[in-house]
Amino acid sequence: MTGNESDDEPLVLSSHALDALKDFYAERDAHNKKFAELQSAAEARAAAGGAPQQPLSMEAFTEDWNESQFWYSDETARLLAGQLLEGAGPEDTVAVVSAPSVFVALKNLVAERGPDAPAPPKMVLLEHDNRFAVFGDEFVFYDFVEPFKLPGNLKGAVTRIICDPPFLSEDCQTKAAMTVRWLAKPSPTLSSSSSSTSQNRLVVCTGERMEELVTRLYKSFGVRTTTYEPVHARGLSNEFYCYASFECGEWRWKA
């Protein structure tokens, strides 16, 4: 048999490889179906002007490692979202920067309040992944490389912010901090203690090795390392810290 004849032979996969391939396509199809259902529900909700009829789930969005995506566990996402909502009213704006699992938790917590609850704050998700455009006007495409390429109405208008920069690099962390400063509404209470629930709030979640840089970048906000350690749904090899401008029942500042 010549080399050319060998090249013409069809590729035959083992039964194990075929089973793995089938599982891959089945999982992909299941995620595509969930995403299509979420998109349809979001469009119907927008048309009706109402809240979601069932809880939203991050299962509709597979993590993309090329986008450095690592979703928080449901418990962590709800805890962080709850702290952003604490004491916030319709005059507030909550910005979620590169942390879509927290945004989904925010949506669910607001929906759970019911129709008779006080009006919630405005919410916006700044995210590089265009799949989250299913959230309509609440989605803003964001690329940390261009930290100020954002809608002008958000400048200096945001009172509650959570930021989870996608990469553990000084460049990414610095540019994300520039975005946060651009978004943040000036307030003399931003760096005060948590005694007042009406204060502005800033939370930054990122790797432990970014601690010195993060506390320096956000010094004017009074951000310090807290005792709370966020948990990711699929685990994460890097040690992750929560840095915040306030203390609360869920965390204290580290000594």
Residue, then its C-alpha position, 0 to 999 in steps of 0.5 A: m500500500t502506498g502512502n497516498e492510498s493510506d491517506d485516502e482511507p476513511l477515519v474510523l473512531s473507536s466506540h469510546a470516542l464515538d460515545a464521547l462525541k455523542d455526549f458532547y453534541a448532546e450537551r451542546d444541544a441541551h445548552n442551545k435549547k436552554f438558551a433559546e428558551l431563555q431568549s424567548a422568555a426574555e423577549a416575551r417579558a420585554a413585550a409584556g413589561g413584566a417580571p420573569q415567571q420562573p427563576l433565571s439560571m446560568e445553566a443556559f450559558t456555558e462557560d467560555w474559557n477563551e472569555s475567561q468565564f467562571w460562574y459563581s455558585d448560586e449561593t455566592a451569586r445570591l449573597l453578592a447580589g443581596q448586598l448590592l440590593e440592600g437598602a437600594g431604591p429606584e433612585d439607585t443604579v446597580a452596575v455589574v461589571s463582568a460578573p453575569s452570574v451576579f446579574v442573574a441573581l439580581k434579577n431573581l432576587v428582584a422577581e422574588r419580591g413580588p409585585d407589591a414590593p418597593a420599586p427596585p433600583k435600575m440594573v445594568l450588566l457590562e459584559h463582553d459576551n454578547r449572549f447576554a444581550v437577551f437582557g435587552d436595554e440592561f445589557v451593555f457591551y463592555d471590553f476592558v481594553e476600552p474602559f470608557k467606551l460606554p453609554g454617556n448616561l452611566k457616567g457618574a450615575v452608579t451607586r452600587i457596583i460589583c466588578d470581577p475583572p476577567f484576567l489576573s493581570e495588572d493591565c486588566q485590573t487597572k483598566a477595570a478600575m478606570t471603568v469603575r471610577w468612571l461609573a461611580k456616583p460621587s458620594p462622601t459616604l462611599s468609603s464610610s462604614s456599613s452603618s447606613t444602608s443608603q450608602n454607595r457600595l463597591v465590591v471587587c472580586t478577584g484573585e488573592r494575588m491581586e490584593e496589593l494592586v486592588t487595594r491601591l487602585y480602589k483606595s479612594f473608595g475605602v475598599r479593603t480585603t474582606t473575610y468572605e471568599p467567593v465560591h465558583a460553581r466549577g471550582l477555581s484553582n486560584e485563591f479568590y478574595c472579595y474586596a469591599s468598601f463596606e462591612c456587613g453581616e456576611w463579611r468583615w474587613k480583615a485586620 
